Amino acid sequence: MVQASCVATMASIHDAMTIVGLIVATKKLKRSKRHRAIWCKDWLMKREHYSHINLVNELKFAPKDWHNYLRMNEETYLKLLSMVTPLIKKILEAVTKT
């Protein structure tokens, strides 16, 4: 009788361990299947599809993103742009003449 109850106890322990294992495996599957939140900003995802002008126009509405992307404020960017624009125009004119 003692052996029978011992075997029954071992079987119930084995069943309990199997159930716990199934629960853990199921939770791991559910955890790996959950949808991840997208942390990428919209303007950053559009970067590959648009020119820099569209990107700069979008960044004007988010000063922190502007500074994070260009590493300068809008005033500095516009000043720098006004300095290089004549040089770029000269190069473009020279290229289009040939």
KOLLOTI-946245 format. One record per residue: residue number from 1; residue in three letters; chain; x, y, z of N, C-alpha, C, O in turn. Coordinates in nm, 4 decimals, padded with zeros to 6 digits. Example, Ala and Ser with C-alpha at 12.3 -4.5 7.8 and 13.67 -1.06 7.14 Angstrom:
BEGIN
SITE,1,Ala,A,01.3190,-00.5690,00.7800,01.2300,-00.4500,00.7800,01.3200,-00.3300,00.7800,01.4236,-00.3319,00.8465
SITE,2,Ser,A,01.2850,-00.2250,00.7080,01.3670,-00.1060,00.7140,01.2900,00.0030,00.7870,01.3409,00.1138,00.8039
***
This chain:
BEGIN
SITE,1,Met,A,00.0805,-00.1197,00.0000,00.0000,00.0000,00.0000,00.0848,00.1261,00.0000,00.0527,00.2241,-00.0673
SITE,2,Val,A,00.1922,00.1225,00.0754,00.2787,00.2403,00.0837,00.3386,00.2684,-00.0529,00.3485,00.3841,-00.0938
SITE,3,Gln,A,00.3783,00.1648,-00.1230,00.4376,00.1835,-00.2553,00.3350,00.2400,-00.3532,00.3692,00.3237,-00.4367
SITE,4,Ala,A,00.2127,00.1963,-00.3444,00.1086,00.2444,-00.4350,00.0823,00.3928,-00.4124,00.0672,00.4681,-00.5086
SITE,5,Ser,A,00.0768,00.4356,-00.2875,00.0524,00.5776,-00.2604,00.1734,00.6611,-00.2993,00.1590,00.7755,-00.3427
SITE,6,Cys,A,00.2930,00.6042,-00.2839,00.4155,00.6742,-00.3235,00.4190,00.6924,-00.4755,00.4561,00.7988,-00.5252
SITE,7,Val,A,00.3804,00.5886,-00.5480,00.3773,00.5958,-00.6942,00.2706,00.6962,-00.7382,00.2921,00.7731,-00.8319
SITE,8,Ala,A,00.1566,00.6952,-00.6709,00.0498,00.7895,-00.7039,00.0950,00.9324,-00.6774,00.0649,01.0228,-00.7555
SITE,9,Thr,A,00.1671,00.9532,-00.5676,00.2180,01.0865,-00.5347,00.3194,01.1311,-00.6388,00.3172,01.2464,-00.6818
SITE,10,Met,A,00.4079,01.0417,-00.6795,00.5084,01.0751,-00.7801,00.4418,01.1071,-00.9142,00.4848,01.1970,-00.9865
SITE,11,Ala,A,00.3368,01.0324,-00.9456,00.2655,01.0577,-01.0706,00.1971,01.1940,-01.0657,00.1970,01.2668,-01.1650
SITE,12,Ser,A,00.1392,01.2289,-00.9517,00.0726,01.3589,-00.9414,00.1752,01.4728,-00.9435,00.1474,01.5804,-00.9964
SITE,13,Ile,A,00.2933,01.4494,-00.8863,00.4002,01.5502,-00.8927,00.4448,01.5664,-01.0379,00.4655,01.6779,-01.0859
SITE,14,His,A,00.4591,01.4544,-01.1060,00.4992,01.4589,-01.2472,00.3940,01.5336,-01.3297,00.4284,01.6148,-01.4156
SITE,15,Asp,A,00.2660,01.5060,-01.3036,00.1579,01.5750,-01.3741,00.1612,01.7252,-01.3442,00.1439,01.8076,-01.4340
SITE,16,Ala,A,00.1835,01.7593,-01.2183,00.1878,01.9005,-01.1791,00.3047,01.9712,-01.2474,00.2900,02.0839,-01.2946
SITE,17,Met,A,00.4204,01.9055,-01.2527,00.5370,01.9646,-01.3179,00.5124,01.9817,-01.4679,00.5552,02.0803,-01.5279
SITE,18,Thr,A,00.4435,01.8853,-01.5269,00.4105,01.8949,-01.6692,00.3183,02.0135,-01.6947,00.3368,02.0876,-01.7913
SITE,19,Ile,A,00.2207,02.0308,-01.6093,00.1271,02.1429,-01.6242,00.2000,02.2760,-01.6081,00.1779,02.3693,-01.6852
SITE,20,Val,A,00.2869,02.2842,-01.5075,00.3641,02.4075,-01.4866,00.4523,02.4351,-01.6084,00.4636,02.5495,-01.6525
SITE,21,Gly,A,00.5141,02.3316,-01.6620,00.5976,02.3478,-01.7812,00.5178,02.3980,-01.8999,00.5648,02.4837,-01.9746
SITE,22,Leu,A,00.3981,02.3457,-01.9178,00.3111,02.3915,-02.0269,00.2699,02.5373,-02.0087,00.2650,02.6136,-02.1051
SITE,23,Ile,A,00.2406,02.5751,-01.8855,00.2021,02.7140,-01.8584,00.3182,02.8084,-01.8893,00.2989,02.9123,-01.9525
SITE,24,Val,A,00.4378,02.7725,-01.8449,00.5558,02.8562,-01.8704,00.5824,02.8665,-02.0203,00.6103,02.9751,-02.0711
SITE,25,Ala,A,00.5740,02.7554,-02.0905,00.5977,02.7564,-02.2352,00.4935,02.8413,-02.3074,00.5267,02.9147,-02.4005
SITE,26,Thr,A,00.3686,02.8316,-02.2650,00.2619,02.9112,-02.3260,00.2850,03.0600,-02.3029,00.2664,03.1406,-02.3940
SITE,27,Lys,A,00.3258,03.0968,-02.1810,00.3518,03.2384,-02.1518,00.4680,03.2910,-02.2344,00.4642,03.4049,-02.2810
SITE,28,Lys,A,00.5710,03.2097,-02.2530,00.6848,03.2532,-02.3342,00.6426,03.2740,-02.4788,00.6868,03.3693,-02.5430
SITE,29,Leu,A,00.5580,03.1864,-02.5306,00.5079,03.2023,-02.6672,00.4265,03.3303,-02.6812,00.4429,03.4046,-02.7780
SITE,30,Lys,A,00.3392,03.3558,-02.5849,00.2577,03.4766,-02.5901,00.3454,03.6008,-02.5828,00.3195,03.6993,-02.6519
SITE,31,Arg,A,00.4478,03.5968,-02.5003,00.5365,03.7112,-02.4845,00.6128,03.7386,-02.6134,00.6307,03.8545,-02.6508
SITE,32,Ser,A,00.6576,03.6348,-02.6812,00.7347,03.6557,-02.8033,00.6462,03.6975,-02.9203,00.6958,03.7568,-03.0161
SITE,33,Lys,A,00.5179,03.6684,-02.9150,00.4274,03.7027,-03.0243,00.3674,03.8420,-03.0103,00.3058,03.8914,-03.1048
SITE,34,Arg,A,00.3837,03.9069,-02.8950,00.3195,04.0370,-02.8782,00.3790,04.1395,-02.9739,00.4959,04.1317,-03.0116
SITE,35,His,A,00.2982,04.2327,-03.0110,00.3400,04.3348,-03.1062,00.4251,04.4387,-03.0350,00.3902,04.4871,-02.9274
SITE,36,Arg,A,00.5336,04.4706,-03.0953,00.6236,04.5702,-03.0389,00.5763,04.7093,-03.0796,00.5244,04.7297,-03.1894
SITE,37,Ala,A,00.5949,04.8018,-02.9910,00.5612,04.9404,-03.0231,00.6677,04.9969,-03.1165,00.7862,04.9670,-03.1024
SITE,38,Ile,A,00.6248,05.0777,-03.2106,00.7194,05.1394,-03.3030,00.7721,05.2653,-03.2370,00.6957,05.3560,-03.2041
SITE,39,Trp,A,00.9010,05.2703,-03.2180,00.9596,05.3859,-03.1524,01.0135,05.4874,-03.2519,01.0563,05.5961,-03.2132
SITE,40,Cys,A,01.0116,05.4528,-03.3779,01.0663,05.5397,-03.4813,00.9658,05.6501,-03.5149,00.8463,05.6237,-03.5282
SITE,41,Lys,A,01.0132,05.7704,-03.5282,00.9256,05.8826,-03.5600,00.8848,05.8772,-03.7067,00.9550,05.8207,-03.7905
SITE,42,Asp,A,00.7694,05.9375,-03.7356,00.7172,05.9366,-03.8730,00.8136,06.0016,-03.9709,00.8382,05.9481,-04.0791
SITE,43,Trp,A,00.8680,06.1160,-03.9338,00.9565,06.1873,-04.0262,01.0825,06.1074,-04.0543,01.1398,06.1175,-04.1628
SITE,44,Leu,A,01.1259,06.0281,-03.9574,01.2462,05.9476,-03.9765,01.2204,05.8328,-04.0736,01.3088,05.7949,-04.1505
SITE,45,Met,A,01.0997,05.7781,-04.0699,01.0663,05.6703,-04.1627,01.0482,05.7230,-04.3052,01.0693,05.6492,-04.4015
SITE,46,Lys,A,01.0094,05.8497,-04.3193,00.9899,05.9092,-04.4511,01.1210,05.9556,-04.5136,01.1242,05.9917,-04.6313
SITE,47,Arg,A,01.2279,05.9550,-04.4365,01.3565,06.0081,-04.4810,01.4041,05.9459,-04.6115,01.4625,06.0149,-04.6951
SITE,48,Glu,A,01.3804,05.8183,-04.6298,01.4277,05.7495,-04.7499,01.3432,05.7821,-04.8730,01.3893,05.7647,-04.9858
SITE,49,His,A,01.2207,05.8291,-04.8526,01.1298,05.8524,-04.9645,01.1259,05.9979,-05.0104,01.0913,06.0255,-05.1253
SITE,50,Tyr,A,01.1608,06.0906,-04.9222,01.1495,06.2326,-04.9545,01.2870,06.2967,-04.9650,01.3873,06.2407,-04.9208
SITE,51,Ser,A,01.2893,06.4142,-05.0241,01.4141,06.4896,-05.0301,01.4365,06.5597,-04.8959,01.3492,06.5598,-04.8091
SITE,52,His,A,01.5522,06.6178,-04.8809,01.5834,06.6852,-04.7554,01.4928,06.8061,-04.7316,01.4697,06.8439,-04.6168
SITE,53,Ile,A,01.4422,06.8660,-04.8368,01.3566,06.9838,-04.8211,01.2264,06.9457,-04.7504,01.1820,07.0160,-04.6596
SITE,54,Asn,A,01.1666,06.8364,-04.7913,01.0441,06.7899,-04.7241,01.0722,06.7533,-04.5791,00.9920,06.7809,-04.4899
SITE,55,Leu,A,01.1858,06.6915,-04.5575,01.2231,06.6520,-04.4223,01.2423,06.7750,-04.3338,01.1948,06.7781,-04.2202
SITE,56,Val,A,01.3109,06.8748,-04.3850,01.3335,06.9975,-04.3084,01.2005,07.0663,-04.2793,01.1809,07.1186,-04.1696
SITE,57,Asn,A,01.1103,07.0668,-04.3748,00.9782,07.1271,-04.3517,00.9020,07.0546,-04.2412,00.8329,07.1186,-04.1620
SITE,58,Glu,A,00.9134,06.9244,-04.2349,00.8474,06.8493,-04.1275,00.9145,06.8730,-03.9939,00.8478,06.8798,-03.8907
SITE,59,Leu,A,01.0449,06.8855,-03.9953,01.1181,06.9048,-03.8704,01.0928,07.0421,-03.8089,01.1153,07.0607,-03.6893
SITE,60,Lys,A,01.0471,07.1374,-03.8873,01.0188,07.2711,-03.8339,00.9130,07.2665,-03.7241,00.9111,07.3529,-03.6365
SITE,61,Phe,A,00.8259,07.1673,-03.7281,00.7193,07.1570,-03.6294,00.7641,07.0879,-03.5006,00.6889,07.0833,-03.4033
SITE,62,Ala,A,00.8846,07.0349,-03.4998,00.9356,06.9655,-03.3808,01.0788,07.0118,-03.3532,01.1740,06.9490,-03.3994
SITE,63,Pro,A,01.0945,07.1213,-03.2783,01.2281,07.1773,-03.2555,01.3279,07.0796,-03.1920,01.4464,07.0818,-03.2252
SITE,64,Lys,A,01.2805,06.9949,-03.1018,01.3730,06.8983,-03.0404,01.4234,06.7988,-03.1443,01.5416,06.7644,-03.1459
SITE,65,Asp,A,01.3334,06.7529,-03.2310,01.3729,06.6600,-03.3367,01.4647,06.7295,-03.4367,01.5599,06.6701,-03.4873
SITE,66,Trp,A,01.4347,06.8558,-03.4643,01.5182,06.9348,-03.5556,01.6620,06.9344,-03.5050,01.7554,06.9016,-03.5782
SITE,67,His,A,01.6773,06.9713,-03.3788,01.8119,06.9807,-03.3221,01.8774,06.8433,-03.3128,01.9978,06.8304,-03.3346
SITE,68,Asn,A,01.8009,06.7434,-03.2815,01.8560,06.6085,-03.2713,01.9047,06.5577,-03.4068,02.0063,06.4885,-03.4137
SITE,69,Tyr,A,01.8342,06.5906,-03.5132,01.8701,06.5416,-03.6464,01.9811,06.6246,-03.7103,02.0768,06.5691,-03.7644
SITE,70,Leu,A,01.9689,06.7570,-03.7043,02.0651,06.8438,-03.7720,02.1786,06.8920,-03.6815,02.2784,06.9446,-03.7307
SITE,71,Arg,A,02.1647,06.8750,-03.5525,02.2648,06.9181,-03.4543,02.2885,07.0686,-03.4570,02.3981,07.1156,-03.4265
SITE,72,Met,A,02.1860,07.1428,-03.4932,02.1900,07.2895,-03.4894,02.0465,07.3394,-03.4871,01.9542,07.2689,-03.5279
SITE,73,Asn,A,02.0288,07.4617,-03.4392,01.8934,07.5166,-03.4382,01.8572,07.5682,-03.5771,01.9413,07.5729,-03.6669
SITE,74,Glu,A,01.7321,07.6063,-03.5931,01.6833,07.6461,-03.7256,01.7523,07.7729,-03.7746,01.7828,07.7852,-03.8932
SITE,75,Glu,A,01.7765,07.8657,-03.6851,01.8415,07.9917,-03.7226,01.9815,07.9663,-03.7794,02.0185,08.0240,-03.8816
SITE,76,Thr,A,02.0574,07.8817,-03.7145,02.1922,07.8493,-03.7621,02.1857,07.7787,-03.8970,02.2661,07.8063,-03.9860
SITE,77,Tyr,A,02.0902,07.6881,-03.9118,02.0743,07.6167,-04.0389,02.0447,07.7136,-04.1532,02.1051,07.7048,-04.2600
SITE,78,Leu,A,01.9522,07.8055,-04.1302,01.9158,07.9013,-04.2348,02.0326,07.9932,-04.2692,02.0520,08.0284,-04.3856
SITE,79,Lys,A,02.1103,08.0320,-04.1686,02.2285,08.1153,-04.1934,02.3299,08.0386,-04.2780,02.3838,08.0919,-04.3750
SITE,80,Leu,A,02.3549,07.9152,-04.2412,02.4481,07.8311,-04.3165,02.3980,07.8081,-04.4591,02.4760,07.8110,-04.5542
SITE,81,Leu,A,02.2694,07.7858,-04.4729,02.2102,07.7654,-04.6049,02.2262,07.8895,-04.6925,02.2564,07.8787,-04.8114
SITE,82,Ser,A,02.2060,08.0062,-04.6339,02.2217,08.1298,-04.7119,02.3672,08.1514,-04.7531,02.3936,08.2152,-04.8550
SITE,83,Met,A,02.4612,08.0993,-04.6753,02.6031,08.1135,-04.7094,02.6435,08.0202,-04.8237,02.7251,08.0583,-04.9077
SITE,84,Val,A,02.5886,07.9005,-04.8285,02.6318,07.8036,-04.9300,02.5461,07.8049,-05.0559,02.5883,07.7534,-05.1595
SITE,85,Thr,A,02.4270,07.8624,-05.0489,02.3383,07.8639,-05.1655,02.4028,07.9286,-05.2879,02.3937,07.8715,-05.3966
SITE,86,Pro,A,02.4680,08.0458,-05.2759,02.5322,08.1040,-05.3948,02.6410,08.0138,-05.4538,02.6575,08.0070,-05.5756
SITE,87,Leu,A,02.7143,07.9456,-05.3675,02.8196,07.8553,-05.4163,02.7597,07.7372,-05.4918,02.8117,07.6955,-05.5953
SITE,88,Ile,A,02.6523,07.6850,-05.4400,02.5863,07.5715,-05.5056,02.5294,07.6146,-05.6405,02.5381,07.5408,-05.7386
SITE,89,Lys,A,02.4712,07.7342,-05.6450,02.4155,07.7845,-05.7712,02.5246,07.8001,-05.8763,02.5033,07.7678,-05.9932
SITE,90,Lys,A,02.6433,07.8505,-05.8348,02.7541,07.8664,-05.9293,02.7973,07.7315,-05.9851,02.8216,07.7180,-06.1050
SITE,91,Ile,A,02.8065,07.6333,-05.8988,02.8481,07.4997,-05.9429,02.7439,07.4420,-06.0387,02.7795,07.3846,-06.1416
SITE,92,Leu,A,02.6170,07.4567,-06.0057,02.5106,07.4050,-06.0923,02.5107,07.4742,-06.2282,02.4898,07.4097,-06.3310
SITE,93,Glu,A,02.5339,07.6049,-06.2288,02.5399,07.6779,-06.3560,02.6567,07.6303,-06.4412,02.6441,07.6158,-06.5628
SITE,94,Ala,A,02.7704,07.6061,-06.3765,02.8882,07.5596,-06.4500,02.8650,07.4202,-06.5065,02.9076,07.3904,-06.6181
SITE,95,Val,A,02.7994,07.3368,-06.4322,02.7735,07.1996,-06.4766,02.6724,07.1987,-06.5910,02.6880,07.1229,-06.6867
SITE,96,Thr,A,02.5703,07.2811,-06.5821,02.4673,07.2812,-06.6868,02.5167,07.3443,-06.8166,02.4618,07.3152,-06.9229
SITE,97,Lys,A,02.6193,07.4301,-06.8110,02.6743,07.4905,-06.9328,02.7499,07.3886,-07.0165,02.7520,07.3979,-07.1392
SITE,98,Thr,A,02.8111,07.2927,-06.9515,02.8916,07.1946,-07.0258,02.8109,07.0806,-07.0778,02.8652,06.9908,-07.1421
***
